[in-house]
Structures are given as C-alpha cells and as structure tokens.
Amino acid sequence: MSSGKEKEVRDITDLPGVGPTTAQKLIEAGYTTIEAIAVATPHEISQITGIPLLTAQKIVEAAREALNIDFKTAYDLKIESMSVKKITTSSRNLDELLGGGVETKTITEFFGEFGSGKCVTGDTPVLHLVGSGLRLTPIEDLYRSFAEAYGEQPHDEGYIVKARGLKVLAFDSSGLRVSEAAYLYRERARSLIEIRLSSGARVKATPRHPLLVLSGSGVVWKSAGLIRPGDYVALALRTMPQLTKPSFDPNKLYKIGAFLSRGEECIKESHVKASEGAEAVDGSSVSLVYESNPDGCVSIEDFVTQLLSLDRASIAAFLAGFFEGRDSGVEGEWIEIALEGRVARTFGYLLARIGVKPVIEWRSGGAAIIRVRRSDVDAIKSGKTGDDFRVPSAIISYIAESLKNLKHSRRDVERILEELSVSEGWVSTSSLRRAALSLAGIADALRQQASSSDNYGLVEEAVLIDDLIFTIGLALRLDWDMVVETRIVEYDGYVYDVVVPHYHSFVAGDLPIVMHNTQICHQLAVNVQLPEDKGGLAGRAVYIDTEGTFRWERIEQMARGVGLDPDDVMKNIYWIRAINSHHQIAIVDKLFGVVKNEDIKLVVVDSVTSHFRAEYPGRENLAMRQQLLNRHLHQLMRIADIFNIAVVITNQVMARPDVFYGDPTQAVGGHVVGHAPGVRVYLKKSRGNKRIARVVDAPHLPEGETVFVITEWGIRDPE
C-alpha cells in the first residue's frame, strides 16, 4: 500500500482538497469518516462546504478509492494470508493451539473465569448488606452460611458456593457501590503474606491477592507478594455510600454514646429512649433494635454494628457522646479505648465513615486498643470531621515522573507542583484539588491551541494531563495507610475469596481496605520484540490499560526470561491509561498515525469492555453501549488489517445466574464482542500455577484445549 493511501485511510483531512476549515464543516454535518464521504454525492459535499463541485467530486472519488472496494479470488486471499505473521506466547502448547502463535491482521480475545490463589484468611471481616443495613462478618462465617444453604462444590484446588443475595461494597474509579457477589471460594494455603499498616491494621493474604496501592507508579493494583514498606494501601473511608436518610435524633444518639462510654455491656431501650427508625435511601426502614434477647437487651457489638448503616451526622453524634465520657481528665495527644476485637473493628469502621483514621493495637485474646488523636476527637465533638484529608506525597513523584513526557506545558505543570502544600510526607487534598483544576485548565488551553494550529502533539499532551487528573481523582476519593512491614508467615488452613463480577473487588479487613479479586498480555508485549526467528516481530507494542493492571515489574521479569534487556524492552512498550470509554476510542483513533511511525507490531487493550460496562449500565443504555463498543472494535479490526499487526484484547466475564450446573462463566459484550475477534480463547484456572486454554471460536482452528503454566519468568509449558 502506498504512503498516500495510508494517509487517506487515517483521517478525512488527508483527502485532497480537505483542509481544517472544510474538515470542520464536514464533521459538523455528520461526515466524520472516510466511509460517510464515500457514500455521499459530490453535490452534497459542495453544498455543505461551499467548495466547487469539481473539488467535491475529487474528494468523493478519493474517499471511495481509499475504501479499496475490489473483489478478490480465493487464491488472492491465500497469497495474502502468507503475509500473516505470528507472535509466540513462550508456551509451545499454547502456540500450537493457536496455530503457531498470536496472529497479525486479526483480533485475538482472551477471557477467563476468576482465579484461585487470591484469597484472605477466614477471620477477615467483610463489609456487606443485610436488608438495608451494613454488617461486618468474618468471611469464613459467610462461606459457612452459604454452604449450608446451597451446598459446596469442588472447584480447581478448593471449593465454591453460590452467594445468592450477598451484597458487598465494591470499588471502581468512581468510588464504592453496592454490588452483588456471585460466589464465595476457599482453598488451602501453606503460607501467607502478612502486611502491617501504620494504623495497626493487618492484612493476611496469599501472595497473588491484589490490593489497591499508591506509589510512584500512581494508583495501581499490586499483588500482596510485591507490596513493600513505604507503599500506601487504599482505605475506603470517604466513598462509603450513605444507606439511610438522616432521621435519628442526634441528641438521643449522643446520649447513647455517653451511656456506652461508661463501660456498659448491655443496653436497653429504656436506658436511652431512642427507638425511632430511619428511612433507608431505597425507601425501606432501618430501626435500632433492642429486643435481641429475652431481657430486651442488646450487646454493644450488635448495637454499634447497626450504626454502620446510619448517615455520617448520626454516627458523628454517637461518637461525640462516646468520647465526651472517655476523654475527660485524660492528658496527651491520644485518646485510648480498650475494646473486644469485633467491637474494636466496628468502631474502626464507624470512625472511618466520618473520615477519622484510628490506630489499632491488637492484644492477645482478641482484644484491641483503639487510639484516636485528640485533634480528631475535638473535630468529632465540633462536627467538623472530614473537612480535609491528606494524600501521600508519592502522588507528587508520580506527577513529576509524568512530566518527562510533556514538552509544551512542562513549566506550567512544574509551577503547579511547587504550589502544592506538603507536610511530613503528605499533601493536603485541598491543595491537590486546586492542582487538578489548574491541570484541567492547561489541558483545555492545549486543545484550543491544537484546534487552531492542527498540532496533534498538543492534543497528545492534553490526554496525558487528563490521565494525571484521573489518577489524582482516584487518590482524592480514597484514604491511604502506609505499609510498615511485610513478612511471609507459615499457615496451614483455608483462605477465602469473594467473587464480585464486573468490579472484582470488595471492602474488608481491620479497617475498610479495598481488595481486588494478565499475564498473557504482558508476555506478548515482551515477545513481540524478539527477532522473527525466535517467534517475535522485532517491533514495539502499545498497551492500552483500562483497569490499572499493567505492571512494569512483571515486564522486567519476563524480559529476563527471554534473554532481553529489561530497560530496552520497557522503552519499546508504549503504555497509556484509558480513563473512560470515549478516551479509549480516541486513543485507538490516534493509533492510525502511531502504528506506522513507531514500528508498532502489537496493540493490547486490557480490558476492552471495562469502561463501557461501567458507564452504560442497565438495559436502557444497552443499545448505546453496544453501538460504541461495535465502533471501537471495528477501529481495532481496521488497524490490524491495514498495518498487518496483532491486536490482543482481554474481556471481562460474568456468571450467568440461570446456570446451575456446569460452568456459568460467560464473556461480556454479547454478539458485538463475540463476532469481532478472529480468535477467542477461554482461560481457566487449574491446579497450582497451571492454566487451561481452550479455543472457543476460530474459523481456521480446530476446537481444542491445552495446558500452560505461569512462572516467575513468564508463560511456559508444564515440566
């Protein structure tokens, strides 16, 4: 294909006679693509743009020529197929299943079920809903109750139960939301990673269990085995959804708190005279229940657990009364409360609901000491909690690192960094919000300059700044607790996981910690750089990351595994974070120029459906979602075909609720996603580090499956 034709395919402005002004008129009239102009008449184009009819005729003819509407014989197709190249997966078994490797000129889709090995210990409390109220229940107890109700089935190296009706709080880029879990899973583990945070909160999880972490790389999911002291783990303090409308009398809740502060172990309705109910956000009723035993008495644990569902103002009123009775006559910077373990955890969550992060010191026998700064106690009493939080200064390191990619606006961004208010390793969120607003203004200015100068480099910088703003937004929606120690601990027992379709995360732990529930994409991004005689294409890769799953550490390991220099490999992978579906589409639009100029041989989209599902929920938005997704996939198909490169996409899965026997796992996206890829591969967890790959749709490949393993050095064949 000639260079002129490649330009015509890339953008309507490359058509002869179409300058910026004419292009703008065409776009405003709805002629945004080569195809739209090709099916128009020269008379229509002339009337819309005001250009001579002869010029309009040349534009239409050029557009039709760009479409290359030529019939070919089957023999021609055979000759063309010889230009198709393949990238090795580093597993001979998987390569053979795929007919020699991942092909160019087509889309290859990988999707798979939830994996095991991403679990936490049974005593880890999970925040979930019972009716309209929140409860904290050890994950082992949840598993046992659902196993009794629905039975337990063997699955991989462990067991699985259906979790019908279990609603948990899940996290995505917009914050926490109520989401229905599909399953609970358990398996045995021999060792765990214990992570201790500066607040005293602890996490015990398998090495592969990911936590949301803030470091110099930004806000990313990081496996427990890779987390190190100095990283910051996300706490879901500020984004907990309000489940009740404020209707409890704060004065009565204050009295309840003061009553309990005296060390009472049992509370009766007659003690506090506060039996009115609150209306839940969904319209149902939430009541404070006292009649939990024949004496009409409720324990402190049961009572404070009910408070989790109340609004922030009601919780603050209760805690203000509680601390009023606890800190009188006490000197020093900290107020200490000695509580039984489960009550201590609930108090920790109550404090988290109003934006106060306590320090928990665990004692033998399950007891705990909760410490709260006197300044926070004073804020609780005055009703001024949660006005301003702090974000670790690691966010500045991330922004500074991103500066290296800026040319036109670097000085402006450096000035914004200098104005950030930093104290003892933390940045105030008020100054960070101002920085985000200033960055947004810079991005808008860059786009305005680009529209008048036709300089795409300015647009690229605006997109990079958008990515900075997105990461800052994530950091602002969460609170952060520093990791002070990690260690491997011996363990011989069951570990558990909550399987949450779509969001793949849940809130659990001593404090509300955000916990997460692709290897092949990373491996291909490395292998595409190998010479052709070693299974590569001697080219570069573009990695479009929609879920924050890209890990440079894994690239480094895999590069060493195939004998390449890790730094050189990482320089040849162009990574970009897609912040929403429209940004994702815009990135792929730009690829038509990037692929040719940067010698790109592989494009990865991980995952292709994530933003579309989050932004277009419900049946009422299904048509719009599928139309945009269809357009996006056809963009990728054209890139693969025109430039003879490999396009690999990953897809999310869902558990079909109507499947009671067999495998309920199904890729999302419906027929739109189902028909676009040339090869669809279903990945399934097997024993240990083994994975089963099965080709489920490929016209040129026989149905079959194979086994490969994930090792420290990447994807390999089993020994």
N, C-alpha and C positions, 0 to 999 in steps of 0.2 A: 504494500500500500504506500502511496506517495505521501510525502510530508504535507502537501496541500490538502489531500483528502483527510488526513488525520486531524488537521486543524478544523475542517468543515464539520467533522463529527463532534468535535469537542464543544463548540459554542456557536450560537447563531451570529455573533459578532464577527466570526471568521468568514462568513459568506460574503462574496463580492458585493460591494455597494451598501453594506450594513455597517454604519458607524455607530458610535454611542447614542446619538440622538435618535436615529432610525430604530435602533435596537430597543430603546426605551418605549417608543411608540408601539412597536410590535408587542412587547411584553405587556403593556397596559391594555392592549386589545385582546390579549389571551394567546398570542402566538409566541409561546415561550420555548418551543423545541423545534428541532430540525423537522420532525415529523409533521408538526402543525403547519409549518410553512410549505412543506412539500405538497400537502393536500389542498392548499389554498389556490385561488386563481390569481394571476398577475394583476387583474383589475382590482381585486380586493386589497392586495398589498399596496397598490398605487394609491387607492383612495385613503387608506388608513395612514400612510406615512407621508403622502404628498410628493413622493418621488415620481419621476417619469415612468410611464408604462413600460418602456423598453428596459429600464433598470430593474423594475419589479419582475419582469419576465426572466431576466438573468438570475435574480435571487431565487426565484421558484425553481428554475432549472438546476441551479447548483444544489439546492436542498434535495431535490429528487435524485440527483446523481450521488449525493452523499449517502442516501439510503441503500444504494447499491442493489437495486431490485433486479437481480439477474438469476435466471434459473440455472441449476447445475445438474449434471448427471450424477448418478450414484458413484460412478468411477471417479469423478472430480472430488466428491466427498472423501473417497478412500485416500486419494492423493493428499488432500488437505489434512486428513487425520494423522498423516505421518509427521506433521509439524507439531502435534501434541507432545508435550514433554511431561515428565513426572518427577515428583519430589519424594524422596524416601522418608519414611516415618521413623527410621532406625530400628524397626522391627521387620524382619523378613516375613514373618507370619502375616502381619498386617499389610505389608506391601503386596503380598500375593493375593490377599483377599480383595484389595483394591485394584487388582490387575496391573501391579507394578509400582504403585505409589499414588500420591495425590496428583490428579491431572490438571494441566492447564486448559484454558478455553472452556471451563465449566465451573460450577459452584459445587463444592463438597460440603455437606452439612454433617456435623457431629452433634448428637444429643444423647442424653443418658439419664438414668434414674439417680436418685440421691444415693450417695455412697456411705458406707460404714466407715468406722475409724475416725469420725468427727464428733466425739462424744464427751460427756462430762460425768462426774461421779453422781451416784444416786441421791446424795444429800443436797445437791444443788437445788435451791428453791426456784421455781418457775412462776413468773407473774402471769396469771390467767384470769378469765372471767367466769363467774358463777352467777347466772342471771345477768343483772346489770352491775354486779359488784366485782371488784378485784379481789383476788386471793393469792397468797403465796403458798405453794405446795411443793414439797420435795419431788423431783422428777421421778424418783423411784416409786413414790406413792401414787402418782398419776398413772404410771405404767401399770402398776398392780391393779388399780381400779378398772382400767380399760381392758386389761387382760381378763379379768373376771367377767366383764360384761360381754366381750366379743371374741374371746379366745386368742391364743397366741400361735403364730405360725413360724416355722423355721425360715430364716432369710439370710443368705450369704453365710457369714460366720456367727450370726446371732439369731435374734428373734424379732418379730414385728407384730404390732397390734394396731387395729384401726382406732383412730382417735375421733370418732364421730361426736361432733358438738364441742370439741375442745377449742376454745378461742384464746389466743395469746396476743401479746403486743409484738408486732414485727416492725422492723426498721427498713425504710428506703430513703432515697435522697431528700424527700420532703418531710421526713420525721417519722414518728411512731404512728401506727394504725392498728386497729383490731383486725386480726386475720385468723381464719380457721385452719387449724393443723389437720394434716391428713393421717399421719401415723406417729407412733412412738416406737423407737427402736432400741434394742440393747444387745451388747456383746461383751465378751470377757476381754480384759486388758491386763497385761503383766506389769506395765509401768506407765506413769503419767508425768506430765509437766505441771509443776505447782508454780503458779505466778502470784507473787505477793505485791500488792499495791501500796502506795504511800498512805492511803486511808486505813490500811489494815485489812481491807477486803482481800479475799483469796479466791483463786480460780484453780481448780484441778481438772485438767482435760487431757485428752490424748494429743500427741504431738501434731496431728493434722487438723485439729479443731481450730477454725479461724476466729479471731477477734478483730473488731474494728479498731485500728491503731492510727495515731497521728505521729508522724516522724518527718524527717527532712524530705521524704518522698511524697508527702501530702497525706491525705486521708485514704487509707487502703485497708483491705482485709489481709491479715497476716496470720499464718499458722502459729499455734502456740509454741511449737518447737523452734520457730525463727524469732520469736519475741525476745528482746534483750532489755536489761536495765537501762533506763533512760527513755524508752518508748512510752507513749501515753495511750492508755486504753480508754475507749469511749464509754461514758456513763449516760444513760437515758434519763437525765434529770429534768430538762426543760421542755422536752417534747412529748411528755406523757399526755395523752388525750384526756380531757375532762369528761367524766361519765355522768355527772349529776349537775343539775341546776342548783345554784345556791339558794337553799330554803331553810336550812337549820339555823336556829337562833345562835349566833356566835357567843353570846353571853353564857348560854347554858353549856356550850361546848367548852368554854373557858373554865367553868366550874367543874366539869367532868375531869379536865386535865389536872386542875388543882387537887381534886379529890384523889385521883390516882397517884399523884406525886407523893402522897403520904405513905406509900408502900402498901396500899390495899391490894389484896389478891383477888377480890371478888367484888363485883359492883351490881347493885340492884337498881331497878327503875326508881324506887322510892328514894334512893340516895341523891339522885341528880335531877329527877323530874324533867327528863328530856326524851320523850318517846315519839316526837313527831317524825314524819318521814320526809324524804327528799324525792323530788321528781327526777328520774334519770333523763339523760339527753334524748333517749329514744322514746320517752313518754311513759315508761314503766315506773314503778315506785320502788324506792330504796329506803328501808327503815332500819333504825338502830334496834337490834333485837336483844332483849334481856332474858327472855324466858328460855334459856338453853338447858336448864336442869330443874328438877322438882322444887328447888329452893328459890326459883325465879332469879337466879344469879348467873352472871356471865363472867368468864375469866378475863383477865387483862388481855391475854393473847387474842381471844376471839373478838373482844371489843375493838382493840386498835386495828385488827385486820379489817373490820368493817369500815373503818375510817379511810382506808385507801381509796375508796370509791368517791369520796366527797371532793368538793371543789377546793382549790388552793386556800381560799379565805377561811373556810371552815376548818381545814387542817391546821392552819396557822393559829386560829383562835384556840384550838385544843392544846397545841404545843406551847402557846404563850402561857396558858394556865398551868401546864405541867412544869415548865421551867420557873415560873413565879414561885412555886413551892419548893423548888430544888436548889436554886442558886442564892437564896437569902443567907447572908453571913459567910458565903464561900468566896475566898480570895483567889487571885491568879488569873491567868489568861484563858483557862479551860474550865468548863463545867463537866463533871463526870457523872454518869448514870450507870449503875450496875443492874443488868437485866439478864433474864434467862435467854438462851440462844435464839429461839424463834421470835420471841418478843423483840429482842435486840435487832434482828433483821428487819422486822416490820417497822420499828422506829426509824431505822436507817432509810427505808423506803419513804416513810412519811416526811422525813426531813428532805429527802431528795425531791419529793413532789413540790416543795416550796422553794427549792433552789439552794438548800444548805447541804454541804457535803461533810458528814461526820467522820471521825476517826474511830475505828472499831478495833479493840484489843481483845482477842479471844483467849479465854481462860480454860483450864481443864474442866471436864464435866459438862461442857456445852454452854457455860456462862460467858458473858461478854461485858466489857466496859465500853460504853459509848462516850466519846469526848466531843464536845461542841465548843467552838471558840466563843468567848464571852461577847465579842462583837456581833457574832451571828445570833446569839441569844437576845441581845439588845435589839437587833433588827427584827427578830420574830415578835418581840413584845410590841414594837412600834409599828408592825405591819408593813415593813419596808424590805422584806426579803426578795431576792431575785431581781433587784433593780439593775445590777451589773455583775457580770461573771468575768472569768478570765480564760484565756486560751493560751496554751503553751507557746513559748517563743519559737518552737520548732516550725510554726507556720511561717515565720519570717525567713527561716532557712529555705523553706520550700519556695517562697515567692522570689527570694534572691537567686535561687538556682534557675528559676524560670526566666529571670532577666537575661540570661545568656542568649535566649532565642529572640530577644527584642532588639530592633535597630532604630526605628523611628521614634519610639516612645520611651526609650530606656531611661532617660533623665527624669521624665515626669514620674515614672514608677519609682525610681530611686528616691525622689523627693517625698513621695507618699510613705515610703518605708521609714524615712528619717522622722516623720511626724507621728509615728506610732508610739503610744505610751507603753513602755516596757518597764517592769519592776520585778526583780528577783526571778527572772526567767519566765515571766508571764506577760501577756498582752491583754489590756482591758478590752472587753468586747465593744464598748462604746467607740474607742478609737479605731478598732478593726472595722466596725460598721461604716465609720466615716471613710476609711480607706477603700472599702468596697464601693461606696457611692462615687468616690473620686475616680476609681478604676473604670467604673461604668461610663463616666463622662469621657474618659480618654478613649474608650472603645467606640463610643458614638462619634467622637470627633474623627477618629481614624476612618470610620465608614463613610462619613461625609466627604473627607478628603479623597477617598477611593472613588466615590461616585463621580467626582469632578475630574479626577486625573486618570481614571481607568488603571490604577496601580493595584494589582491584586496582592502585592506584598503587604499593603496597608490592611486589607481585609484579613489576611492571614494573622497579622499581629492582633487585630481586634478579636479574632477567635481564640487566640492564646490567652488574651486578657479575660475573655469570657470564662475560660477554663479556670483561671485564678480565682475569679469571683465565685464560681461554683464551689471550689474547694473551700474558700473562706466561709461560704454559706453553710457548708456541712460542719465545719469547725465551730461555727456560732450556734448551731442547733443542738450541740451536744456539750456535755461537760467532760473533763479529762482527768484521769488519775494516773500518776506516774508509776511505772513498774520499777520496783526497788530490788527485786530478787526473782530469779527463776532457777529452778532446780529439778532434776529428774528424781522421782520418788518411786520406790517399789510398790507394786499394787497387784493384788490378785483377787479381782472381783468384777462385777458388772459395771459397765458405763452406759450412759443413755443419751439419746438424741431426740429432739422434737423436729419432725419433718413438716416444714411450712412451705407449701407450693408457692411459687412466684417470688415471695420475699426471701425465703431461705434464711431467715434469721428469727431470733426470739430474745426476749429480755429475761435474764435470770441472774443468780449469784447473790453474794452477801449484800452488795449494792446493785442497782439496776444496770448490769453490764450488757452491752449489745454483743450477742454471739451469732456467728454465721453457720449456716449449715452448708487452667486447663492445659492439662498437661500437653495434649497433642498440638495445640496452637503454638505454645512456646517452642516445642521441638521442631515444628515445621519452620518457624521464623529463624531458627538456627540453621537447619539443614538446607534451606534454600540457598544459603551462601556457600555451600560446598561446590566443588567443581562437578561438572556433569558426569565424569567417570566415577564419581563417588556418590551419585544419587542426588546431587543438587542442581541448581541452575545458575550458579555463580552470580546471583543477583541479590537485591535487597528486599526487605519486607516492610509493609505498612501494617501496623497493629492498631485497629480502632477499638478502644476499650470502653464499653458502656457500663460496666459494673465494678470497675476498680480491681480487676482480677490479675492484671499484668504484674509480674514480679521480676525485677532485673536480677535478683539473686538466683532465681531458677534459670534464667538465661545464661548466667555465668557458669553454673554447674554443667548445664547441657553443652555449652561451648567447649569446655574442657573435655567432656565425654566424647566429643567427635574430633578432638585434636585441633581446635581452632583457638585463636587468641580471644579471650573473653571481651576485652576492650574493643577490639576491631569488630567483633560480632555485634556488640551493643550499638556501635556507631552506625551500623548498617540496618538497624531496625528503627523505623520512624513511628513513634508512638503518639497517639492523640486520644484524649478522653472526650467522648461524645456526651454532652451534658443534657441533651434531650433529643427527641425524635427528629425535629427539624434540623438541629445541629448535625445529627448523624447523616441526614440526607445531604446537607450542604457539604460535609466533608467528602462524601463519595462523589458529588458533582465536581469538586476540585481535583479529584484523583485523575481525571482525564488528562490534565496537564502534568501532574506529579509523576505518574507512572512512566511516561515517556522520558522526561527529563532526568529522573533519578534512577533509572535502570531497575525499576521495581518488577519483581517476578512473583511476588506473593502478597495478597491482601487478606488480612484476617479481620473479621467482625465478631467480637466476643462480648455479649451475645447480640444477635440480630433483632430479637423481639423484646428485649427488656424494657426499653423506653416506651415502645408502642403499647405494651400491656399496661404500664403504669399510668400513661397519660390518657388512654381511651378505654376506661373500664366500663363494663355493663353492655347489655345488648343495644342500648340506644346509640352507643358510639361505635358499634362493631363495623358498620359499613365504612365510616370514615377511616377507622384504623386499618382495615384491610386494603382500602384504596391506596393509602400512603405506603403501607408495607409492600404492596404489589409494585408500586413505582420504584421503591428503594431496591427491591430485589432485581428488577429489570435493569436498573442502573448497573448493578454488580455484574449481571449477565453480559451486558454490553462491554464492560471493561474487560472481563475475562476473554471474550471472543475477539474483540478488536486488537488487543495487545498480546494475546496468547500468553496470559498469565494464569496462575492458580488463585482462585478465590475460595477461602475456607470460612464458613460461618458456624458458630455454635448456637444452639437453641435451648430455650428453657423447656421444662416438661411440667406436666400436671398429672395428678392422679384422678382418673375418671371415677366418679362416685358410684356409677352404675355397674362397675366391675367388681364382683365379689369373689371370683375365682380367677386364677391366672394373674398375669402381670397387668396392673392397671395403668402403667406409665405410658403417657402419650405426649408427643411433641406438640407444642402450642403453635398457633398461626394458621391452623386449618388448611384448606386446599391451596391457599395462596403460597404458603411456605412449602407445602407438600409437593407442588409441581415445579417450583423454580430450580432446586438443586438437581444436578445431573446424577449425583451420588448421595444417598442418605445412609448414615452409619449410626446404629444404636449401640451405645456403650453401656455395659453392665458390670457392676462390681462382682468380683469373685473372691476366692479365699486369699487372705494375705494381701500382697500388693498386685495380685493378678487382676486383669480386666478382660472381659469378653466383648469382642466387637462383632457385630452382625450387620451385614449389608441388607437393608430392608427395601431399598428401591434404587435400581440402576439398570437401565435397559440393556447395557452391554456386558453386565457381570452376572454370573450365576448367584443364586441365593446361597449363603453360607456364613459361617462364623469361625472365629479364631481366637486365640488367647495371646495376650502380651502382658508385660509387667512394667510397672513404674519403679525405677530405681533411683538412687541418688544422682546418677549421671544422665537420667532421662528415660525414654521409652526403649525397651529392649525385648528380645524373645525370652521366654522362660528358659531356665537352665535345663 
